[in-house]
Amino acid sequence: MIIENTGLKGLKSELAHLDESTEKLGFVRWQWEYYRATYDCKFEDVANNAEYYLRINARVETGKLENPYAVLYLEDAYIGKGSFPHGLDYNAPIPQPVMQAANQKLSQLKQALEH
């Protein structure tokens, strides 16, 4: 599910600042190549024994990834339920507490990147 109206789409940041900001909030930069990166944050729903992942894509505007001064811009944020062995089900319903926690993370990231 794409999360609309986060205020993050289109925000720009240098790679070093983006990595530092996302890491502080519990995101991990998993997939990456020279011109794009994916940041994931895991949420566990203990009651239902399920995992959900909040994902944000970023693309390079100038420079190349791994250069701390490369400028990236954020794309859509989306959330999905983890499925065996390594997939995400973007059509699965997201429990309200998980969605609230994800929206809080997105708000905190927006605040960190705007300052």
Buried (B, 14 or more C-beta within 10 A) or exposed (E): BEBEEBBBBEBEBBBEBBBEBBEEBEBEBEEBEEBBBBBBBEBEBEEEEBBBBBBBBBEBEEBEBEBEEBBBBBBEBBBBBBEEEEEBEBEBEBBEEBBEBBBEBBEBBBEBBEE
